[in-house]
Amino acid sequence: MKKGIDLRTARLRIRHFREADLKHCIQFRQQVFGLEEDETAAARWLKWTVDSYRELAQLGQPPYADYAVELSGTGAFIGSAGIVPTAAPWGALKGDASDDLLNPEVGLFWGIMPEYRRRGYASEAGQALVAFLFDELRIRQVVATTEHDNIASQRTMEKLGMRLYRNPGPEPAWLQVLGLLENPRASSE
């Protein structure tokens, strides 16, 4: 596995979080996730995240983690994007209510600070991560999940070329809409 992520696009840099990012992490977790936590809790999360880069690389595992997203020109922190393990009940999403077994997949995550939204940064970061996953790690497919009412996230999924699946039932609550993108190389093999 590749040891680190330092991806660059025309406008963004996606990099490992550093301990010096604590202030940004606190603001991000409050403004994007609505978490009201003290500095100690955010510092614990940040240390775990920073340590996970090294530990997952040593184990030869995919770089499942959150990454800082910053503007290339200024270095301003604008959010986070990442690679996460995701388990989904594919059968249920495809209409077979009796098939509720979970299947693990490689998932994408993105969150942009409110003042930087509606500028295409989430889809730009997502495209960079998809290219990394397909080209460098040779992942067969990636997924992303969101809520029914998170239209912005669904639009980002569509911009990435994902097919959207809607959960016909109320459970699991965290999996209301799933985006799926297959590696083009997978269909040609």
ZALUM-726736 format. One line per field, with one value per residue: residue number from 1; residue in three letters; x, y, z of N, C-alpha, C, O, CB in turn. Coordinates in Angstrom, 3 decimals. Last residue first. Glycine has a CB too. Layout:
<sites>
num [NUM:...]
residu [Ala:...]
n_u [X:...]
n_v [Y:...]
n_w [Z:...]
ca_u [X:...]
ca_v [Y:...]
ca_w [Z:...]
c_u [X:...]
c_v [Y:...]
c_w [Z:...]
o_u [X:...]
o_v [Y:...]
o_w [Z:...]
cb_u [X:...]
cb_v [Y:...]
cb_w [Z:...]
</sites>
This chain:
<sites>
num [189:188:187:186:185:184:183:182:181:180:179:178:177:176:175:174:173:172:171:170:169:168:167:166:165:164:163:162:161:160:159:158:157:156:155:154:153:152:151:150:149:148:147:146:145:144:143:142:141:140:139:138:137:136:135:134:133:132:131:130:129:128:127:126:125:124:123:122:121:120:119:118:117:116:115:114:113:112:111:110:109:108:107:106:105:104:103:102:101:100:99:98:97:96:95:94:93:92:91:90:89:88:87:86:85:84:83:82:81:80:79:78:77:76:75:74:73:72:71:70:69:68:67:66:65:64:63:62:61:60:59:58:57:56:55:54:53:52:51:50:49:48:47:46:45:44:43:42:41:40:39:38:37:36:35:34:33:32:31:30:29:28:27:26:25:24:23:22:21:20:19:18:17:16:15:14:13:12:11:10:9:8:7:6:5:4:3:2:1]
residu [Glu:Ser:Ser:Ala:Arg:Pro:Asn:Glu:Leu:Leu:Gly:Leu:Val:Gln:Leu:Trp:Ala:Pro:Glu:Pro:Gly:Pro:Asn:Arg:Tyr:Leu:Arg:Met:Gly:Leu:Lys:Glu:Met:Thr:Arg:Gln:Ser:Ala:Ile:Asn:Asp:His:Glu:Thr:Thr:Ala:Val:Val:Gln:Arg:Ile:Arg:Leu:Glu:Asp:Phe:Leu:Phe:Ala:Val:Leu:Ala:Gln:Gly:Ala:Glu:Ser:Ala:Tyr:Gly:Arg:Arg:Arg:Tyr:Glu:Pro:Met:Ile:Gly:Trp:Phe:Leu:Gly:Val:Glu:Pro:Asn:Leu:Leu:Asp:Asp:Ser:Ala:Asp:Gly:Lys:Leu:Ala:Gly:Trp:Pro:Ala:Ala:Thr:Pro:Val:Ile:Gly:Ala:Ser:Gly:Ile:Phe:Ala:Gly:Thr:Gly:Ser:Leu:Glu:Val:Ala:Tyr:Asp:Ala:Tyr:Pro:Pro:Gln:Gly:Leu:Gln:Ala:Leu:Glu:Arg:Tyr:Ser:Asp:Val:Thr:Trp:Lys:Leu:Trp:Arg:Ala:Ala:Ala:Thr:Glu:Asp:Glu:Glu:Leu:Gly:Phe:Val:Gln:Gln:Arg:Phe:Gln:Ile:Cys:His:Lys:Leu:Asp:Ala:Glu:Arg:Phe:His:Arg:Ile:Arg:Leu:Arg:Ala:Thr:Arg:Leu:Asp:Ile:Gly:Lys:Lys:Met]
n_u [-12.510:-14.101:-15.054:-12.726:-11.988:-13.702:-14.934:-18.161:-19.804:-22.743:-24.340:-27.283:-29.330:-29.508:-28.091:-28.663:-30.837:-31.119:-34.579:-36.807:-36.488:-35.244:-32.607:-31.578:-28.603:-26.997:-23.855:-21.415:-20.011:-19.530:-21.970:-23.397:-22.240:-23.091:-25.797:-25.809:-24.969:-27.208:-29.307:-30.085:-32.381:-31.531:-27.965:-25.376:-22.321:-20.458:-18.031:-16.161:-14.526:-11.924:-8.797:-6.094:-4.564:-4.147:-6.642:-8.771:-7.870:-7.156:-9.640:-11.097:-9.732:-10.344:-13.135:-13.409:-12.429:-14.437:-16.740:-16.106:-15.849:-17.874:-19.019:-20.687:-18.757:-17.277:-18.643:-18.916:-16.419:-17.304:-16.607:-16.721:-15.728:-16.224:-15.443:-15.281:-17.432:-18.974:-22.350:-24.871:-28.073:-30.704:-32.793:-35.486:-35.882:-34.460:-33.762:-31.218:-30.979:-30.974:-28.472:-26.572:-26.177:-22.776:-20.175:-17.102:-14.171:-13.195:-11.303:-12.163:-11.868:-12.643:-11.933:-10.268:-7.522:-5.408:-3.350:-3.519:-3.617:-5.075:-6.969:-7.319:-8.432:-7.136:-8.778:-9.509:-8.975:-7.544:-5.598:-5.588:-2.651:-0.170:0.513:1.686:-0.589:-1.942:-0.088:0.051:-2.607:-3.278:-2.160:-4.019:-6.347:-5.610:-5.252:-7.910:-9.289:-7.962:-8.711:-11.450:-11.338:-10.062:-11.803:-15.165:-17.860:-20.458:-20.917:-21.875:-20.436:-19.612:-18.952:-17.499:-15.510:-14.260:-13.258:-11.500:-9.759:-8.539:-7.119:-5.378:-3.265:-0.950:-0.961:-2.376:-3.797:-2.463:-4.302:-5.043:-5.418:-6.976:-7.156:-6.294:-5.024:-3.108:-2.526:-1.030:-0.969:1.418:2.131:0.387:0.834]
n_v [-5.984:-3.822:-3.225:-2.346:0.073:1.878:1.122:2.350:3.875:4.684:6.081:5.744:6.994:5.990:4.800:5.303:3.631:0.615:1.468:2.183:1.236:1.662:3.754:4.323:4.827:6.338:6.042:8.661:10.735:12.917:14.135:12.458:13.235:15.896:15.455:14.382:16.617:18.278:16.914:15.333:13.892:11.226:11.128:8.997:7.411:5.966:3.649:2.171:-0.754:-1.863:-0.225:0.439:2.347:4.107:4.292:4.287:6.017:8.338:8.973:9.452:11.722:13.568:13.643:14.769:17.337:18.139:17.948:19.921:22.313:23.709:25.683:25.197:26.256:27.780:28.214:25.563:23.204:20.016:16.679:13.319:9.998:6.766:3.285:0.032:-2.344:-5.330:-5.971:-7.438:-8.700:-8.700:-9.790:-9.318:-7.217:-6.302:-3.789:-2.943:-2.708:-5.396:-6.164:-4.600:-3.107:-2.091:-0.550:1.021:2.654:5.662:8.376:11.894:15.350:18.521:22.046:24.179:26.084:27.681:27.797:29.361:27.649:25.320:24.967:21.679:19.132:16.381:13.232:10.244:6.868:4.101:3.180:-0.404:-1.916:-2.626:-1.987:0.476:1.961:1.981:3.486:6.034:6.891:6.755:9.014:10.918:9.930:10.109:12.893:13.743:12.681:14.144:16.723:16.574:16.179:18.568:20.617:19.270:19.506:19.316:18.809:19.333:18.772:21.328:22.842:21.042:20.029:22.469:23.453:21.317:21.381:23.879:23.409:21.253:21.083:20.195:17.505:17.123:15.087:14.728:16.392:17.790:20.923:22.484:23.353:21.266:19.039:16.579:14.622:12.715:10.038:7.361:4.695:2.268:-1.189]
n_w [-17.701:-17.955:-15.464:-14.184:-15.286:-14.097:-10.946:-10.161:-7.586:-5.914:-3.099:-1.255:1.232:3.826:6.255:8.842:9.373:7.496:7.710:6.265:2.741:0.347:-0.279:-3.539:-5.258:-8.008:-9.464:-9.866:-10.926:-9.442:-9.637:-7.884:-5.448:-5.406:-5.103:-2.539:-1.113:-1.548:-0.320:2.120:2.652:2.886:3.620:2.244:1.170:-1.476:-2.812:-5.478:-6.820:-6.938:-6.641:-7.069:-5.899:-8.124:-9.540:-7.651:-5.586:-7.053:-8.198:-5.831:-4.857:-6.878:-6.658:-4.085:-4.557:-6.359:-4.804:-2.884:-4.410:-5.658:-4.247:-2.112:0.813:2.511:4.868:5.989:4.991:3.789:3.603:2.499:1.832:0.372:1.035:0.057:1.746:2.901:3.162:5.183:4.327:3.650:1.577:1.551:-0.192:-2.881:-3.918:-3.615:-0.913:-0.183:-1.281:0.161:2.907:3.477:5.151:4.584:5.613:3.852:3.121:2.885:3.694:5.080:4.801:4.398:5.340:3.043:1.274:-0.993:-3.276:-2.524:0.400:1.829:3.799:5.605:5.852:7.607:6.419:5.214:3.136:3.322:4.891:5.869:8.397:8.004:7.287:9.728:11.283:10.013:10.178:12.884:14.085:13.169:14.485:17.201:17.348:16.835:19.045:21.067:20.393:20.901:23.698:24.513:23.858:23.902:21.545:19.838:16.454:13.920:11.660:10.824:13.126:14.828:13.186:12.420:14.877:15.530:13.324:13.603:15.983:15.148:13.395:14.522:14.011:10.734:8.161:4.883:2.214:-0.731:-2.130:-4.998:-7.628:-9.269:-6.758:-5.118:-2.216:-0.403:1.696:2.060:1.197:-0.664:0.000]
ca_u [-11.719:-13.419:-16.032:-13.399:-11.174:-13.913:-13.701:-17.288:-19.005:-21.823:-23.779:-25.941:-28.952:-30.729:-27.946:-27.469:-31.062:-30.516:-33.352:-36.278:-36.989:-36.704:-33.044:-32.331:-29.585:-27.606:-25.255:-22.006:-20.421:-18.456:-20.841:-23.701:-22.142:-21.660:-25.316:-26.277:-24.117:-25.861:-29.293:-28.804:-32.509:-32.456:-29.366:-25.892:-23.674:-20.639:-19.383:-16.254:-15.618:-12.938:-10.063:-6.781:-4.907:-3.048:-5.349:-8.822:-8.365:-6.178:-8.488:-11.491:-9.718:-8.944:-12.514:-13.889:-11.718:-13.028:-16.591:-16.365:-14.680:-17.359:-17.954:-21.277:-19.651:-16.633:-18.282:-20.046:-16.844:-16.708:-17.314:-16.328:-16.298:-15.685:-16.317:-14.447:-16.963:-18.035:-21.190:-23.972:-26.691:-30.246:-31.326:-35.029:-36.003:-34.697:-35.155:-31.619:-30.953:-32.093:-29.723:-26.801:-26.998:-24.117:-20.891:-18.552:-14.838:-13.750:-11.587:-11.448:-12.347:-12.033:-12.749:-11.664:-8.264:-6.537:-3.209:-3.350:-2.946:-3.687:-6.821:-6.957:-8.560:-7.407:-7.658:-9.906:-8.752:-8.822:-5.438:-5.974:-4.093:-0.446:-0.250:2.521:0.480:-2.540:-0.440:1.244:-1.877:-3.821:-1.545:-2.608:-6.286:-5.995:-4.117:-6.824:-9.640:-7.910:-7.289:-10.988:-11.965:-9.467:-10.543:-14.077:-16.910:-20.039:-20.386:-22.646:-21.113:-20.075:-19.739:-18.657:-16.399:-14.871:-14.226:-12.578:-10.568:-9.381:-8.117:-6.392:-4.593:-1.144:-1.377:-1.226:-3.939:-2.648:-3.102:-5.609:-4.453:-6.946:-7.433:-6.073:-5.871:-3.274:-3.113:-0.807:-1.776:0.751:2.215:1.078:0.000]
ca_v [-7.186:-4.257:-3.686:-3.543:-1.102:1.524:1.398:1.237:4.149:3.622:6.292:5.233:7.083:6.353:4.457:5.960:5.076:1.368:0.967:3.150:1.120:1.680:2.715:4.810:3.851:6.480:5.662:7.564:9.663:11.924:14.746:12.437:11.848:15.597:16.104:13.562:15.433:18.698:17.029:15.974:15.342:11.607:11.136:10.245:7.374:7.076:4.060:2.979:0.216:-2.232:-0.596:-0.521:1.185:3.700:4.192:3.460:4.673:7.648:8.681:8.370:10.474:13.243:13.168:13.422:16.463:18.164:17.059:18.538:21.743:22.516:26.092:25.624:25.379:27.351:29.393:26.290:24.256:21.324:17.695:14.707:10.950:8.125:4.445:1.211:-1.608:-4.220:-6.256:-6.333:-8.948:-7.573:-9.818:-10.464:-6.940:-7.618:-4.190:-3.274:-1.485:-4.544:-6.772:-4.425:-4.270:-1.807:-1.803:1.167:1.373:5.002:7.018:10.704:14.292:17.208:20.893:24.347:24.856:27.821:26.837:30.024:28.942:25.250:25.643:23.089:19.717:17.814:14.043:11.582:7.997:4.555:4.344:0.835:-1.743:-2.830:-3.223:-0.626:1.739:1.301:2.118:5.188:6.918:5.742:7.700:11.018:10.071:8.821:11.996:14.134:12.263:12.679:16.364:16.819:15.175:17.265:20.492:20.081:18.749:20.247:18.250:19.805:17.652:20.356:23.442:21.803:19.077:21.578:24.224:21.709:20.181:23.606:24.483:21.093:21.344:21.643:17.950:17.253:16.024:14.197:15.961:16.843:19.945:21.899:24.313:22.641:19.323:17.973:14.772:14.139:10.745:8.589:5.136:3.540:0.000]
ca_w [-17.411:-19.169:-16.451:-13.695:-15.617:-15.510:-11.671:-10.489:-8.783:-6.305:-4.430:-1.487:-0.178:3.124:4.838:8.308:9.259:8.587:8.335:7.225:4.106:0.372:0.638:-2.383:-4.813:-6.691:-9.549:-9.100:-11.825:-9.470:-10.344:-9.318:-5.903:-5.479:-6.338:-3.657:-1.151:-1.982:-1.782:1.832:2.508:1.815:4.006:2.775:1.719:-0.540:-2.458:-4.269:-6.786:-7.936:-6.009:-7.941:-5.076:-7.247:-10.227:-8.858:-5.280:-6.209:-9.058:-6.735:-4.084:-6.585:-7.898:-4.359:-3.624:-6.769:-5.958:-2.475:-3.720:-6.314:-5.163:-3.384:0.069:1.264:4.064:5.391:5.910:3.504:4.375:2.297:2.774:0.341:0.926:0.295:0.571:3.089:2.336:4.903:4.733:4.459:1.591:2.342:1.239:-2.273:-3.915:-4.986:-1.711:0.233:-1.722:-1.279:2.538:2.970:4.963:4.592:5.369:5.031:2.680:3.289:2.809:5.192:5.146:3.982:5.632:3.956:2.366:0.300:-3.319:-3.000:-0.880:1.889:2.469:5.540:5.394:7.200:7.320:5.746:4.019:2.645:4.702:4.458:8.233:8.480:6.303:8.582:11.641:10.179:8.908:11.966:14.333:12.771:13.028:16.634:17.587:15.932:17.683:21.077:20.348:19.532:22.829:24.815:23.130:24.410:22.351:20.876:17.697:15.058:12.323:9.840:12.047:15.304:13.852:11.435:14.097:16.443:13.609:12.431:15.920:16.197:12.837:14.460:15.349:11.636:9.268:6.233:2.931:0.238:-1.644:-3.663:-6.557:-9.704:-7.912:-5.539:-3.547:-0.618:0.709:2.434:2.592:-0.659:0.000]
c_u [-12.548:-12.605:-15.367:-14.380:-11.859:-13.105:-13.923:-16.058:-18.056:-21.122:-22.751:-25.547:-27.516:-30.494:-29.251:-27.287:-29.876:-30.623:-32.375:-34.940:-36.351:-37.292:-34.564:-32.791:-30.263:-28.642:-25.820:-23.455:-21.064:-18.781:-19.652:-22.570:-22.382:-21.451:-23.815:-25.806:-24.515:-24.922:-27.903:-28.604:-31.188:-32.480:-30.220:-27.366:-24.074:-22.079:-19.319:-17.708:-15.563:-14.085:-11.115:-8.056:-5.659:-3.357:-4.235:-7.437:-8.349:-6.612:-7.421:-10.321:-10.107:-8.839:-11.052:-13.258:-12.117:-12.184:-15.156:-16.183:-14.899:-16.172:-17.310:-20.244:-20.148:-17.523:-17.622:-19.645:-17.915:-17.275:-16.585:-17.192:-15.852:-16.423:-15.552:-15.328:-16.021:-17.566:-20.219:-22.776:-25.793:-28.814:-30.809:-33.501:-35.502:-34.699:-35.458:-33.027:-31.404:-32.149:-30.925:-28.136:-27.423:-24.867:-22.326:-19.175:-16.342:-14.268:-12.008:-11.953:-11.595:-12.660:-11.937:-12.530:-9.720:-7.259:-4.345:-3.056:-2.619:-2.961:-5.349:-6.854:-8.269:-7.501:-8.081:-8.643:-9.406:-8.573:-6.772:-5.892:-4.391:-1.922:-0.548:1.830:1.364:-1.496:-1.054:0.863:-0.701:-3.107:-2.027:-1.912:-4.849:-5.880:-4.400:-5.615:-8.489:-8.236:-7.115:-9.516:-11.502:-10.031:-9.889:-12.806:-15.806:-19.139:-19.970:-22.171:-21.970:-20.870:-20.296:-19.549:-17.643:-15.896:-14.977:-13.661:-11.743:-10.289:-9.076:-7.478:-5.709:-2.515:-1.622:-1.744:-2.652:-2.935:-3.464:-4.411:-5.165:-5.698:-7.181:-6.229:-5.553:-4.159:-3.308:-1.231:-1.385:-0.067:1.396:1.029:0.877]
c_v [-8.438:-5.530:-4.191:-4.085:-2.395:0.289:0.993:1.739:2.986:4.004:5.215:5.539:6.607:6.437:4.729:5.706:5.805:2.871:0.479:2.736:2.138:1.616:2.758:3.629:4.428:5.396:5.749:7.323:8.486:10.760:13.796:13.051:11.763:14.175:15.862:14.143:14.511:17.502:17.429:16.005:16.061:13.119:11.573:10.070:8.755:6.997:5.321:3.382:0.988:-1.221:-0.842:-1.082:0.103:2.412:3.642:3.244:3.762:6.201:7.920:7.990:9.278:11.930:12.782:12.837:15.006:17.271:17.037:17.594:20.282:21.868:24.897:26.186:26.037:26.457:29.049:27.462:25.122:22.347:19.008:15.592:12.347:8.983:5.751:2.425:-0.499:-3.641:-5.081:-6.810:-7.789:-7.774:-8.583:-10.539:-8.091:-7.447:-5.552:-3.864:-1.730:-3.268:-5.902:-4.986:-4.149:-3.104:-1.487:-0.206:1.579:3.611:6.244:9.429:13.042:16.274:19.620:23.137:25.074:26.481:26.916:29.068:29.534:26.584:25.651:23.660:21.203:18.236:15.504:12.346:9.247:5.671:4.928:2.007:-0.473:-2.707:-3.538:-1.973:0.567:1.020:1.354:3.725:5.938:5.743:6.658:9.670:10.097:8.856:10.622:13.224:12.556:12.129:14.847:16.434:15.343:16.175:19.136:19.805:19.670:19.474:19.374:19.249:18.083:19.229:22.440:22.233:19.782:20.659:23.336:22.457:20.517:22.406:24.257:22.162:21.315:22.033:19.452:17.726:16.007:15.348:15.352:16.185:19.097:21.074:23.802:23.638:20.759:18.039:16.243:14.378:12.216:9.179:6.377:4.114:1.252]
c_w [-17.526:-18.941:-17.719:-14.728:-15.197:-15.924:-13.130:-11.236:-8.995:-7.596:-4.701:-2.920:-0.289:1.618:4.113:6.819:8.631:8.326:7.281:7.847:5.032:1.776:0.704:-1.560:-3.582:-6.461:-8.146:-9.491:-11.124:-10.407:-10.434:-10.135:-7.409:-5.969:-6.508:-4.985:-2.301:-2.081:-2.285:0.310:2.231:1.584:2.822:3.142:2.223:-0.059:-1.601:-4.069:-5.476:-7.990:-7.101:-7.291:-5.852:-6.480:-9.356:-9.468:-6.506:-5.957:-8.281:-7.633:-4.956:-5.818:-7.673:-5.616:-3.867:-5.857:-6.458:-3.652:-3.310:-5.624:-5.868:-4.351:-1.216:0.407:2.730:4.491:5.238:4.475:4.184:3.168:2.333:1.360:0.877:0.032:1.009:1.762:2.485:4.092:4.303:4.961:2.325:2.432:2.099:-0.757:-3.336:-5.040:-3.150:-0.599:-1.389:-1.735:1.071:2.672:4.571:4.367:5.513:4.673:3.919:2.688:3.204:4.171:5.234:4.317:5.251:4.105:3.367:1.449:-1.961:-2.883:-1.280:0.482:2.617:4.076:5.342:6.829:6.750:6.746:4.470:3.627:3.910:4.116:6.764:8.319:6.718:7.503:10.466:10.400:8.963:10.622:13.322:12.959:12.539:15.103:16.992:16.105:16.720:19.687:20.337:19.384:21.389:23.905:23.351:23.606:22.838:21.826:18.633:16.387:13.512:10.495:11.047:14.148:14.417:12.095:13.112:15.675:14.506:12.670:14.749:16.119:13.878:13.897:15.386:12.987:10.073:7.196:4.269:0.907:-0.596:-3.402:-5.149:-8.558:-8.330:-6.768:-3.853:-2.056:0.746:1.314:2.906:0.752:0.000]
o_u [-12.037:-12.067:-15.993:-14.521:-11.604:-13.512:-14.305:-16.138:-17.245:-21.758:-21.969:-26.316:-26.648:-31.334:-30.011:-26.431:-30.063:-30.511:-32.806:-34.249:-35.452:-38.471:-35.129:-33.297:-29.601:-29.448:-25.194:-24.193:-21.239:-17.934:-18.864:-22.241:-21.650:-20.587:-23.334:-25.453:-23.654:-24.160:-27.471:-27.836:-31.174:-32.588:-29.730:-27.931:-23.226:-22.961:-18.266:-18.497:-14.992:-14.559:-11.176:-8.340:-5.841:-2.529:-3.460:-7.103:-7.959:-5.814:-6.843:-10.039:-9.512:-7.958:-10.580:-12.888:-11.268:-11.322:-14.698:-15.541:-13.964:-15.547:-16.323:-20.550:-20.050:-17.078:-17.426:-20.264:-17.827:-18.475:-15.375:-18.355:-14.733:-17.579:-14.393:-15.888:-15.972:-17.339:-20.602:-22.258:-25.938:-28.384:-30.514:-32.968:-35.129:-33.652:-36.625:-33.445:-31.910:-33.231:-31.798:-28.853:-28.510:-24.266:-23.010:-18.742:-16.800:-14.751:-11.276:-12.879:-10.515:-13.836:-10.722:-13.747:-10.348:-7.569:-4.276:-2.562:-1.564:-1.815:-4.480:-6.676:-8.891:-6.748:-9.239:-7.579:-9.796:-8.013:-7.102:-6.100:-3.555:-2.394:-1.109:2.494:1.750:-1.519:-0.712:1.430:-0.506:-3.008:-1.264:-1.158:-4.496:-5.369:-3.530:-5.007:-8.136:-7.556:-6.219:-9.121:-11.193:-9.281:-9.226:-12.752:-15.551:-19.606:-19.218:-22.936:-22.718:-21.873:-21.358:-20.761:-18.718:-17.021:-16.196:-14.845:-12.859:-11.452:-10.287:-8.662:-6.884:-2.877:-2.416:-2.839:-1.928:-2.384:-4.601:-3.611:-5.809:-5.027:-7.170:-5.526:-4.638:-4.062:-3.628:-0.420:-1.410:0.121:0.737:0.001:1.959]
o_v [-9.538:-6.095:-4.916:-5.302:-3.442:-0.449:-0.150:2.658:2.667:4.405:4.867:5.293:7.014:6.013:3.806:6.322:6.819:3.318:-0.034:3.562:2.875:1.911:3.786:2.638:4.958:5.083:5.284:8.257:7.425:9.902:13.859:12.548:11.075:13.927:15.650:13.395:13.928:17.393:16.963:15.225:17.286:13.572:12.199:8.988:9.573:6.564:5.687:3.447:0.522:-0.872:-0.097:-2.276:-1.010:1.503:2.797:2.129:2.598:5.275:6.962:6.804:8.206:11.116:11.783:11.663:14.115:16.534:16.002:16.553:19.484:20.967:25.052:27.052:27.252:25.954:29.936:27.669:25.387:22.353:19.090:15.291:12.524:8.729:5.832:2.576:-0.137:-4.363:-3.941:-7.906:-7.238:-7.106:-7.557:-11.268:-7.879:-7.521:-5.941:-4.379:-0.826:-2.798:-5.698:-4.339:-3.652:-4.085:-0.715:-0.945:2.233:3.399:6.177:9.399:13.117:16.400:19.637:23.191:26.028:25.823:26.297:29.493:30.143:26.634:25.956:22.930:21.894:17.758:15.819:12.138:9.299:5.430:6.074:1.825:0.427:-3.323:-4.588:-2.992:-0.246:-0.040:0.194:2.830:5.124:4.695:5.770:9.234:9.381:7.913:10.033:12.819:11.717:11.227:14.327:15.878:14.356:15.341:18.616:18.885:20.721:18.865:20.270:19.216:17.270:18.779:22.679:22.015:19.185:20.531:23.442:22.142:20.054:22.412:24.426:21.830:21.349:23.209:19.931:18.281:15.011:16.440:15.442:15.511:19.624:20.601:24.586:24.647:21.380:17.220:17.045:14.343:12.862:8.859:6.424:4.030:1.277]
o_w [-17.314:-19.894:-18.492:-14.852:-15.791:-16.821:-13.379:-12.050:-8.125:-8.571:-3.817:-3.849:0.482:0.824:3.820:6.184:7.959:7.185:6.248:8.444:4.625:1.970:1.079:-2.085:-2.689:-7.338:-7.194:-9.807:-11.722:-10.654:-11.378:-11.210:-8.121:-6.810:-7.621:-5.896:-2.959:-3.041:-3.340:-0.253:2.119:0.445:1.882:2.988:2.581:-0.802:-1.077:-5.011:-4.490:-9.071:-8.080:-7.391:-5.359:-6.416:-9.804:-9.868:-6.412:-6.099:-8.796:-7.810:-4.835:-6.094:-8.215:-5.636:-3.855:-6.335:-6.940:-3.518:-3.382:-6.186:-6.587:-5.170:-1.393:-0.625:1.899:3.447:4.039:4.747:4.397:3.432:1.851:1.700:1.284:-1.053:2.185:0.792:2.221:4.306:3.212:5.902:1.712:3.268:3.253:-0.115:-3.298:-6.077:-3.815:-0.951:-2.232:-2.499:0.777:2.235:5.243:3.482:6.450:3.561:4.906:1.878:3.789:3.832:5.433:4.137:5.710:3.111:4.429:2.494:-1.787:-2.438:-0.462:-0.493:3.424:3.228:5.070:7.413:5.583:7.815:4.167:4.827:3.832:3.160:6.452:8.125:5.878:6.877:10.241:9.772:8.059:9.983:12.943:12.089:11.602:14.499:16.350:15.114:15.891:19.199:19.671:18.359:20.722:23.398:22.453:22.789:22.250:22.788:18.251:17.351:14.054:9.941:10.473:14.179:14.477:11.612:12.985:15.800:14.271:12.267:14.894:16.186:13.511:13.928:16.195:13.084:10.095:7.059:4.731:0.259:0.312:-4.319:-4.200:-8.510:-7.790:-7.682:-2.975:-2.982:1.794:0.140:3.944:1.424:0.587]
cb_u [-11.114:-12.512:-16.998:-14.126:-9.804:-13.539:-12.475:-18.038:-18.218:-22.564:-23.147:-25.859:-29.116:-31.264:-27.527:-26.240:-31.351:-29.046:-33.669:-37.282:-36.745:-37.233:-32.408:-33.539:-28.927:-28.243:-25.439:-21.917:-19.253:-18.192:-20.419:-25.007:-23.151:-20.985:-25.616:-27.811:-24.191:-25.278:-30.344:-27.620:-33.123:-33.860:-29.596:-25.710:-23.774:-20.316:-20.132:-15.331:-16.994:-13.493:-10.540:-5.833:-5.739:-2.733:-4.946:-9.743:-9.777:-5.999:-7.898:-12.714:-10.673:-8.285:-12.610:-15.396:-12.013:-12.485:-17.526:-17.785:-14.351:-16.983:-16.891:-22.347:-20.833:-15.351:-17.356:-20.930:-15.630:-16.971:-17.407:-16.446:-15.852:-15.802:-17.277:-13.150:-18.153:-16.832:-21.597:-23.509:-26.178:-31.184:-30.752:-35.570:-37.442:-33.608:-35.649:-30.625:-29.556:-31.975:-29.890:-25.692:-28.255:-24.042:-20.843:-19.026:-14.325:-14.879:-10.342:-11.487:-12.140:-12.190:-13.848:-11.729:-8.134:-7.513:-1.905:-4.578:-3.779:-3.656:-7.380:-5.631:-9.991:-6.304:-7.158:-10.707:-7.242:-9.601:-4.632:-7.410:-4.811:0.055:-1.549:2.891:1.334:-3.683:-1.404:2.095:-1.373:-5.309:-1.858:-1.882:-7.010:-7.436:-3.822:-6.422:-10.928:-8.893:-6.537:-11.193:-13.499:-9.708:-9.591:-13.847:-16.319:-21.269:-19.190:-24.075:-20.092:-18.890:-18.905:-18.200:-15.644:-13.794:-13.524:-12.031:-9.709:-8.510:-7.424:-5.735:-4.893:-0.051:-0.319:-0.147:-5.166:-1.395:-2.143:-6.581:-3.163:-8.157:-8.832:-7.034:-7.421:-1.908:-4.455:0.713:-3.308:1.744:3.633:0.452:-0.948]
cb_v [-7.104:-3.149:-2.570:-3.244:-1.005:2.708:0.632:0.189:5.498:2.279:7.703:3.710:8.546:7.681:2.977:5.491:5.664:0.960:-0.164:3.366:-0.274:0.541:2.896:5.674:2.456:7.859:4.228:7.853:9.187:11.398:16.038:13.184:10.957:15.796:17.636:13.451:14.679:19.742:18.057:15.217:15.910:11.116:12.062:11.395:6.336:8.484:2.923:4.232:-0.484:-3.622:0.520:-1.672:1.625:4.815:5.535:4.100:4.753:8.395:9.982:8.784:10.580:14.377:14.246:13.424:16.871:19.611:17.487:18.396:22.576:22.848:26.877:26.660:24.979:26.623:30.276:26.801:25.126:21.757:17.314:15.114:10.638:8.739:4.471:1.219:-1.025:-4.681:-6.484:-5.678:-10.274:-7.365:-9.877:-11.753:-6.638:-8.666:-4.150:-4.254:-0.890:-4.193:-8.140:-5.083:-4.385:-0.933:-2.680:2.186:0.265:5.851:6.351:10.586:14.643:16.645:20.721:24.614:24.452:28.912:27.054:30.808:29.895:24.786:27.086:23.281:19.461:18.627:13.568:12.314:8.231:3.389:5.419:0.716:-1.699:-4.171:-3.129:-0.410:3.011:2.139:2.123:5.688:8.357:5.975:7.224:12.121:11.340:8.452:11.875:15.595:12.977:12.104:16.977:18.300:15.274:16.898:21.594:19.804:17.572:20.882:17.312:19.463:16.645:19.780:24.433:23.032:18.346:20.746:25.357:22.585:19.090:23.363:25.861:21.134:20.340:22.268:17.572:18.248:15.668:13.396:17.131:15.764:20.638:21.047:24.751:22.992:19.128:18.631:14.015:14.578:10.559:9.582:5.397:4.519:-0.001]
cb_w [-16.028:-19.682:-16.792:-12.387:-14.949:-16.407:-11.040:-11.324:-8.655:-6.468:-4.562:-1.201:-0.739:3.648:4.663:9.057:10.628:8.774:9.323:8.316:4.634:-0.434:2.056:-2.821:-4.510:-6.538:-10.159:-7.611:-12.595:-8.062:-9.649:-9.597:-5.149:-4.105:-6.312:-3.640:0.181:-1.007:-2.251:2.543:3.746:2.142:5.217:1.754:2.855:-1.209:-1.711:-4.352:-6.953:-7.629:-5.013:-8.300:-3.897:-6.265:-10.738:-9.888:-4.718:-4.866:-9.638:-7.588:-2.881:-5.783:-8.989:-4.493:-2.155:-6.751:-7.084:-1.895:-2.482:-7.691:-4.407:-3.134:0.938:1.577:4.853:6.480:6.353:2.031:5.891:0.812:4.260:-1.081:2.073:-0.623:-0.234:3.899:0.831:6.202:4.133:5.641:0.138:1.742:1.588:-2.722:-5.261:-5.601:-1.704:1.723:-1.092:-2.062:3.468:1.707:6.248:3.504:6.355:5.645:1.963:4.725:1.280:6.619:4.144:2.494:7.140:3.454:3.075:0.621:-4.064:-4.443:-0.811:2.647:1.843:6.282:4.007:8.331:7.547:6.405:3.317:2.052:6.059:4.036:9.009:9.937:6.136:8.002:12.814:11.359:8.593:11.750:15.763:13.593:12.581:17.061:19.101:16.177:17.210:22.130:21.549:19.148:22.906:26.286:23.544:25.909:21.547:21.630:17.414:14.866:12.786:9.074:11.321:16.094:14.982:10.725:13.348:17.600:14.266:11.191:15.784:17.569:11.764:13.617:16.390:11.062:10.163:6.692:3.130:-0.452:-1.053:-3.456:-6.651:-10.826:-7.579:-5.826:-3.652:-0.347:0.982:2.897:2.944:-1.687:1.216]
</sites>
